[in-house]
Amino acid sequence: MKSFIERAIGGKVLLNIQTRSVEASVQAAELLGKAVFTGVMAKDFPVLEEGVRYIQALQERKVQVSAGLGDGSADQWEKALQLALHTAPLHLNQIFPAAGLSQYALRMQEAPTLVNAMVRPAGQPGIVDIGTGPLSQQTGSARVPVEAALAMMKEAGVQSVKFFPIEGSKRLEEVRAVARAAAKEGMMIEPTGGITPDNAAEIVQVCLDAGVPCIMPHLYGSLKNPETGDLDKRKLEATYRSIMSLFGE
């Protein structure tokens, strides 16, 4: 966790973004340095080798990579893990049921990868849905207290909880409850879904107030330029400025 905090904006915040090109990712890295990660989604690469080559191209340009599923797609969990095993990115997004397995497999390869475990809101602060796998998500009965979910993560060596989809500012009380539980366990939180340059600071503030050691909000579609479909650097800068304002900068 320390290495992640050392990369963070204000010592606390990392931004997870998505681009459509290596050059856009390089521009983001030049702007925010180690405080930004580019997400590469397994869903976007039907052929595994193509995804591996793309991640390697980013890494060659010193871009920090976060391998992921793609819209939380449960059926992509194994491909996401394979991407990580082939490229050793610094970060991997994973479904709750496969997070421990993924972290262990990467640790055995001596990869530096930090793996998160994705849980979903259950509509009640303090309760989360851990059924984010291809089978468990169909049961509709995998809701547990957030404290129990985090305890299971820690038992499996997982240090970060991804909370998706939070629907922007709609579920702030649920975000607050997860953040408070994560703070007690010394875990990172990754709020995801509907985060924009306009509401990012508000969501980050909720997590900061809870006392978590590190926060990684995911901003994907909201940072795109509608004309190019790629990253809009101005929107990224606006997000950065709004978050830095929380630290008096």
Summary of the structure (lengths in Angstrom):
residues: 249
radius of gyration: 16.5
end to end distance: 24.3
largest distance: 46.5
contacts: 894
relative contact order: 0.15
helix: 47%
strand: 18%
